[in-house]
């Protein structure tokens, strides 16, 4: 909600009273200026008398943070540029610069994790250098106690988020995100339909339906849905209007049970701006089950498109490991990029390559590399499909000028 020419801090419930009494032809007026008509959602958030937001002292044009689809059937080009530890949060400017040099084009967004076992704070330093490099930070809110997979989290469960255990941390994170002042892309619960992450329903009530909420809905997905809504409500109550919120799923549901279908986890259109999915080829040189990107995308895309008509969809993660005999890395990537850039999936607006390497065991021949810098053939594919193709776009388009 934008209020013009009012100084100091105003309690939101007072604003609601003002809005109720001073409307005229779909606009809202008060002494000193004009404000936009609030949405129902803004009024609900505003109704809490305990929430305050700072308002500007003078009337100034506010930047817009609404990201528009790229023009002319093009796609945004993003990346997770890698790091050193495998924790997905220690990326550097050099990681980004060497990727962009190999790809032949800058990235519109830079994707990375905010692991709460490392820090519960907004990652301002990383966000700053990404902005200075010309990109927008895409931050995965990873509320988890460790990087291990396939277990319930003892601290950061959706149930504890719902209980308000982390409200203070989330409010501070939101305040720092607002103070950052630039566009952000945010997500909680990456690949929620995959049991490897602790926010998956398997670890939070599974398919049982009697212990939480609506007795007709599976408890595990319902808890996640409501926890994500709570996070976004907290951010909105703190005046965060510079965030695009993403619902990010895996291309297939694991476990493969009806209650675990990703549709059951969706927070709803009032909360989510973009839909996204992950789709990988081989993730190690030893993987014996490999699917083409087209096959994976053809399976998940119709379900996402049906989830919310017309909502933008992003390939948040895709990649393939080198040295797997069942799928040559550069050929897998070439086919994926070709399908992406010819518009096979019309609601898609962008993609992010997972440009990382990591150790799998004590045999270095089994290490995974998805880095363009490690494979000249892969870099050549990106130079051709991304660097040389104007349909791969390196800057986001906003609804009006944005700093």
C-alpha positions as CSV (number, residue, x, y, z in Angstrom):
1,X,0.0,0.0,0.0
2,X,1.4,3.4,-1.0
3,X,0.6,6.5,1.1
4,X,1.8,9.9,-0.1
5,X,2.8,13.0,1.9
6,X,2.4,11.5,5.3
7,X,5.2,11.6,7.9
8,X,6.2,9.3,10.7
9,X,4.8,5.9,11.5
10,X,1.1,5.2,11.1
11,X,-0.7,2.2,12.4
12,X,-2.3,0.2,9.7
13,X,-5.7,-0.1,11.4
14,X,-6.0,3.7,11.3
15,X,-5.4,3.5,7.6
16,X,-8.2,1.0,7.2
17,X,-10.6,3.3,9.0
18,X,-9.5,6.1,6.7
19,X,-10.1,4.0,3.6
20,X,-13.5,3.0,4.7
21,X,-14.7,6.6,5.0
22,X,-12.9,8.5,2.3
23,X,-13.4,6.7,-1.0
24,X,-14.4,8.3,-4.2
25,X,-14.9,6.6,-7.6
26,X,-12.5,3.8,-6.9
27,X,-9.7,6.0,-5.5
28,X,-8.9,6.9,-1.9
29,X,-8.1,10.5,-0.8
30,X,-6.9,12.0,2.4
31,X,-5.4,15.3,3.4
32,X,-2.2,15.8,1.5
33,X,-2.5,13.3,-1.4
34,X,-3.9,10.3,-3.1
35,X,-3.5,6.6,-2.5
36,X,-4.4,3.5,-4.5
37,X,-7.4,1.4,-3.5
38,X,-6.2,-1.4,-1.3
39,X,-6.7,-5.0,-2.2
40,X,-8.7,-7.2,0.1
41,X,-5.4,-8.9,1.1
42,X,-3.8,-5.6,2.1
43,X,-6.8,-4.7,4.2
44,X,-6.7,-8.1,6.0
45,X,-3.0,-7.6,6.8
46,X,-3.6,-3.9,7.7
47,X,-6.2,-4.8,10.2
48,X,-3.7,-5.9,12.8
49,X,-3.2,-2.9,15.3
50,X,0.3,-4.3,16.3
51,X,1.9,-3.8,12.9
52,X,3.5,-0.5,12.0
53,X,5.3,0.6,8.8
54,X,7.4,3.7,8.1
55,X,6.0,6.0,5.5
56,X,7.9,8.4,3.3
57,X,8.1,12.0,4.5
58,X,7.5,13.4,1.0
59,X,5.6,12.4,-2.0
60,X,8.0,10.7,-4.4
61,X,7.6,8.4,-7.3
62,X,8.0,4.8,-6.1
63,X,9.8,2.2,-8.2
64,X,7.9,-0.8,-9.5
65,X,9.1,-4.3,-8.7
66,X,6.6,-6.2,-10.8
67,X,8.6,-8.3,-13.2
68,X,7.0,-8.6,-16.6
69,X,7.4,-11.5,-19.1
70,X,10.3,-10.9,-21.5
71,X,9.3,-9.4,-24.8
72,X,8.9,-11.1,-28.2
73,X,8.6,-14.7,-26.9
74,X,12.1,-14.6,-25.4
75,X,13.2,-16.1,-22.1
76,X,15.1,-14.8,-19.1
77,X,18.5,-16.3,-18.7
78,X,19.5,-17.0,-15.1
79,X,22.0,-19.2,-13.3
80,X,23.2,-20.8,-10.0
81,X,26.9,-20.1,-10.6
82,X,28.2,-22.6,-8.1
83,X,30.4,-22.3,-5.0
84,X,33.1,-24.1,-3.2
85,X,31.4,-26.0,-0.4
86,X,28.4,-27.6,-2.0
87,X,26.2,-25.7,0.4
88,X,24.8,-23.4,-2.3
89,X,25.4,-20.3,-0.3
90,X,29.1,-19.4,-0.8
91,X,29.0,-18.3,-4.5
92,X,31.3,-15.5,-5.5
93,X,31.5,-12.7,-8.1
94,X,34.2,-14.7,-9.8
95,X,31.9,-17.8,-10.1
96,X,29.3,-15.6,-11.8
97,X,31.8,-13.8,-14.0
98,X,33.5,-16.9,-15.3
99,X,30.1,-18.6,-16.0
100,X,28.9,-15.5,-17.9
101,X,32.1,-15.4,-19.9
102,X,31.7,-19.1,-20.8
103,X,28.0,-18.7,-21.7
104,X,28.6,-15.5,-23.7
105,X,25.8,-13.6,-21.9
106,X,25.1,-12.0,-18.5
107,X,22.5,-13.5,-16.2
108,X,19.2,-11.8,-15.5
109,X,19.0,-13.4,-12.0
110,X,21.5,-15.2,-9.8
111,X,20.1,-18.1,-7.8
112,X,21.4,-19.3,-4.4
113,X,20.5,-20.6,-1.0
114,X,20.0,-18.9,2.4
115,X,20.7,-21.8,4.7
116,X,19.4,-21.1,8.2
117,X,21.8,-23.5,9.8
118,X,24.5,-21.0,8.6
119,X,22.6,-17.7,9.2
120,X,19.1,-16.6,9.7
121,X,19.9,-13.1,8.3
122,X,19.1,-11.6,5.0
123,X,22.2,-12.2,2.8
124,X,22.9,-8.5,2.1
125,X,26.5,-8.9,1.0
126,X,25.7,-11.4,-1.6
127,X,22.6,-9.5,-2.8
128,X,24.6,-6.3,-3.1
129,X,27.3,-7.8,-5.4
130,X,24.7,-9.5,-7.5
131,X,22.9,-6.2,-8.0
132,X,26.2,-4.4,-8.8
133,X,27.0,-7.1,-11.4
134,X,23.6,-6.3,-13.1
135,X,21.5,-9.2,-11.9
136,X,18.6,-9.7,-9.5
137,X,19.1,-12.0,-6.4
138,X,16.9,-15.2,-6.5
139,X,17.1,-16.4,-2.9
140,X,16.0,-19.8,-1.7
141,X,14.8,-19.5,1.9
142,X,16.2,-22.8,3.3
143,X,14.8,-23.2,6.8
144,X,16.7,-26.3,7.8
145,X,19.1,-27.5,10.4
146,X,21.6,-29.2,8.1
147,X,22.3,-30.1,4.5
148,X,21.6,-33.8,5.0
149,X,18.7,-35.3,3.1
150,X,15.7,-37.6,3.7
151,X,14.9,-36.8,7.3
152,X,12.5,-34.6,9.4
153,X,14.0,-31.3,10.6
154,X,14.2,-31.1,14.4
155,X,14.0,-27.3,14.5
156,X,12.6,-25.7,11.3
157,X,9.5,-27.8,10.6
158,X,6.4,-26.2,8.9
159,X,4.6,-26.9,12.2
160,X,7.0,-24.7,14.1
161,X,6.8,-22.0,11.5
162,X,3.0,-22.1,12.0
163,X,3.4,-21.9,15.7
164,X,5.2,-18.6,15.3
165,X,8.6,-19.9,16.6
166,X,10.5,-18.0,13.9
167,X,8.3,-14.9,13.5
168,X,10.9,-12.6,15.0
169,X,13.6,-13.9,12.6
170,X,11.3,-13.7,9.6
171,X,10.3,-10.1,10.5
172,X,13.9,-9.1,10.7
173,X,14.7,-10.8,7.4
174,X,11.7,-9.1,5.9
175,X,12.8,-5.7,7.2
176,X,16.3,-6.2,5.8
177,X,14.9,-7.3,2.5
178,X,12.7,-4.1,2.3
179,X,15.7,-2.0,3.3
180,X,17.8,-3.6,0.5
181,X,15.6,-1.6,-1.8
182,X,16.0,-3.6,-5.0
183,X,14.1,-6.3,-6.7
184,X,14.2,-9.8,-5.2
185,X,12.9,-13.2,-6.2
186,X,12.2,-15.4,-3.2
187,X,11.1,-18.9,-2.5
188,X,10.5,-21.2,0.5
189,X,10.3,-25.0,0.2
190,X,12.3,-25.7,-2.9
191,X,11.2,-29.0,-4.6
192,X,8.6,-29.5,-1.9
193,X,7.2,-32.6,-3.5
194,X,10.6,-34.3,-3.1
195,X,11.2,-36.3,0.0
196,X,14.9,-35.4,0.2
197,X,13.9,-32.0,1.7
198,X,12.6,-31.8,5.3
199,X,9.6,-29.6,4.3
200,X,8.2,-32.4,2.2
201,X,4.9,-33.8,3.5
202,X,6.4,-37.2,4.3
203,X,8.1,-35.7,7.3
204,X,5.2,-33.5,8.4
205,X,2.2,-35.7,8.7
206,X,2.2,-37.4,5.3
207,X,-1.2,-38.4,3.9
208,X,-3.0,-38.5,7.2
209,X,-5.8,-36.0,7.3
210,X,-7.1,-35.8,10.9
211,X,-4.3,-34.2,12.9
212,X,-4.2,-30.8,11.3
213,X,-6.5,-28.4,9.5
214,X,-9.1,-29.5,7.0
215,X,-10.0,-33.2,7.6
216,X,-10.4,-33.8,3.9
217,X,-6.8,-32.7,3.0
218,X,-3.5,-34.5,3.7
219,X,-1.8,-33.0,6.7
220,X,1.8,-32.9,5.3
221,X,1.1,-30.7,2.3
222,X,-1.5,-28.7,4.2
223,X,1.0,-27.8,6.9
224,X,3.5,-26.7,4.2
225,X,0.9,-24.6,2.4
226,X,-0.1,-22.8,5.5
227,X,3.5,-22.3,6.6
228,X,4.4,-20.7,3.3
229,X,1.3,-18.4,3.5
230,X,2.4,-17.4,7.0
231,X,5.9,-16.4,5.8
232,X,4.5,-14.3,2.9
233,X,1.9,-12.7,5.3
234,X,4.7,-11.7,7.6
235,X,6.7,-10.1,4.8
236,X,3.7,-8.2,3.5
237,X,2.9,-7.0,7.0
238,X,6.4,-5.5,7.1
239,X,5.9,-3.6,3.9
240,X,8.0,-5.8,1.6
241,X,6.8,-4.9,-1.9
242,X,10.1,-5.7,-3.8
243,X,9.7,-9.5,-3.7
244,X,8.4,-11.9,-6.4
245,X,7.3,-15.1,-4.7
246,X,7.9,-18.5,-6.3
247,X,6.3,-21.9,-5.8
248,X,9.0,-24.4,-6.9
249,X,8.4,-28.1,-7.4
250,X,10.4,-31.1,-8.7
251,X,9.4,-32.4,-12.1
252,X,8.1,-35.6,-10.5
253,X,6.6,-36.4,-7.1
254,X,8.6,-38.5,-4.6
255,X,7.1,-40.4,-2.9
256,X,4.8,-41.2,-5.8
257,X,1.6,-41.1,-3.8
258,X,-1.5,-39.1,-4.5
259,X,-1.3,-37.1,-1.3
260,X,2.2,-36.0,-2.3
261,X,1.2,-34.5,-5.7
262,X,2.6,-31.0,-5.8
263,X,-0.8,-29.5,-6.4
264,X,-1.7,-30.2,-2.7
265,X,1.1,-27.9,-1.5
266,X,0.2,-24.8,-3.5
267,X,-0.3,-21.7,-1.3
268,X,-2.7,-20.2,-3.9
269,X,-2.7,-17.4,-6.4
270,X,-3.1,-14.7,-3.7
271,X,0.4,-15.6,-2.5
272,X,2.4,-16.8,-5.5
273,X,3.6,-14.8,-8.4
274,X,5.6,-17.4,-10.4
275,X,5.5,-21.2,-10.7
276,X,8.8,-23.1,-11.2
277,X,10.2,-26.6,-11.6
278,X,13.5,-28.5,-11.5
279,X,14.4,-31.0,-14.2
280,X,17.8,-32.7,-14.4
281,X,19.6,-35.2,-16.6
282,X,22.2,-37.4,-14.9
283,X,23.4,-35.9,-11.7
284,X,26.5,-38.0,-11.4
285,X,28.6,-40.0,-13.9
286,X,27.2,-43.2,-12.4
287,X,23.4,-42.5,-12.7
288,X,21.8,-45.4,-14.7
289,X,18.4,-43.7,-15.2
290,X,18.5,-40.7,-17.4
291,X,15.6,-38.7,-19.0
292,X,15.8,-36.1,-21.7
293,X,14.8,-32.6,-20.6
294,X,11.8,-32.6,-23.0
295,X,10.3,-35.7,-21.5
296,X,10.6,-34.2,-17.9
297,X,9.2,-30.8,-18.9
298,X,6.4,-32.3,-21.0
299,X,5.3,-34.2,-17.8
300,X,5.4,-31.3,-15.3
301,X,4.5,-28.3,-17.4
302,X,0.8,-29.2,-18.1
303,X,0.2,-29.7,-14.4
304,X,1.8,-26.4,-13.5
305,X,-0.1,-24.6,-16.2
306,X,-3.4,-26.1,-14.9
307,X,-2.6,-25.0,-11.4
308,X,-3.0,-21.4,-12.2
309,X,-4.1,-20.2,-15.7
310,X,-1.6,-17.8,-17.3
311,X,0.8,-17.6,-14.4
312,X,4.5,-17.3,-15.4
313,X,6.5,-20.6,-15.2
314,X,10.3,-20.8,-14.8
315,X,12.7,-23.6,-15.1
316,X,14.4,-22.8,-11.8
317,X,16.9,-25.5,-12.1
318,X,18.2,-27.8,-14.9
319,X,21.5,-29.4,-15.5
320,X,23.4,-32.6,-16.4
321,X,26.6,-34.1,-15.2
322,X,29.6,-34.7,-17.4
323,X,31.1,-38.1,-18.2
324,X,27.8,-40.1,-17.9
325,X,27.8,-42.7,-20.7
326,X,24.0,-42.7,-20.9
327,X,23.7,-39.0,-21.8
328,X,26.5,-36.9,-23.2
329,X,26.4,-33.6,-21.3
330,X,26.6,-31.1,-24.1
331,X,24.0,-33.0,-26.3
332,X,21.6,-33.1,-23.4
333,X,22.0,-29.4,-22.8
334,X,21.7,-28.5,-26.5
335,X,18.5,-30.4,-26.9
336,X,17.1,-28.7,-23.7
337,X,18.0,-25.2,-24.8
338,X,16.7,-25.7,-28.3
339,X,13.3,-26.8,-27.0
340,X,13.2,-23.9,-24.5
341,X,14.1,-21.2,-27.0
342,X,11.6,-22.3,-29.7
343,X,8.7,-21.7,-27.3
344,X,7.6,-25.3,-26.9
345,X,6.1,-24.4,-23.4
346,X,4.4,-21.0,-23.9
347,X,3.9,-20.0,-20.3
348,X,7.7,-20.3,-19.7
349,X,9.5,-17.0,-19.1
350,X,13.0,-18.1,-18.1
351,X,15.5,-20.8,-17.1
352,X,18.5,-21.2,-14.7
353,X,21.3,-23.6,-15.3
354,X,22.8,-25.3,-12.2
355,X,26.5,-24.6,-12.8
356,X,28.1,-26.5,-9.9
357,X,30.6,-29.3,-9.3
358,X,30.7,-31.5,-6.2
359,X,32.4,-34.7,-4.8
360,X,30.3,-37.9,-4.6
361,X,32.7,-40.3,-3.0
362,X,36.5,-40.9,-2.7
363,X,36.9,-41.7,-6.3
364,X,37.5,-38.4,-8.3
365,X,36.2,-40.1,-11.4
366,X,32.8,-40.1,-9.8
367,X,32.7,-36.4,-9.1
368,X,29.9,-34.4,-10.7
369,X,30.6,-31.3,-12.8
370,X,27.9,-29.3,-14.5
371,X,30.1,-26.3,-14.9
372,X,30.5,-24.7,-18.3
373,X,34.0,-23.8,-17.4
374,X,35.0,-27.5,-17.1
375,X,33.7,-28.6,-20.5
376,X,34.5,-26.6,-23.7
377,X,31.8,-28.5,-25.6
378,X,29.1,-27.5,-23.1
379,X,30.4,-23.9,-23.2
380,X,30.1,-24.0,-26.9
381,X,26.5,-25.1,-26.7
382,X,25.7,-22.1,-24.4
383,X,27.6,-19.7,-26.6
384,X,25.4,-20.8,-29.5
385,X,22.0,-21.2,-27.8
386,X,22.3,-18.5,-25.2
387,X,25.1,-16.1,-26.0
388,X,24.3,-15.7,-29.7
389,X,20.5,-16.0,-29.5
390,X,18.6,-12.7,-28.8
391,X,15.7,-14.7,-27.4
392,X,17.9,-15.4,-24.3
393,X,17.5,-12.2,-22.3
394,X,19.9,-10.9,-19.7
395,X,17.9,-8.1,-18.1
396,X,14.5,-8.3,-16.4
397,X,11.7,-6.1,-17.6
398,X,9.7,-4.2,-15.0
399,X,6.3,-2.5,-15.2
400,X,8.0,0.8,-14.9
401,X,11.6,2.1,-14.3
402,X,13.3,0.3,-11.5
403,X,16.6,1.3,-9.7
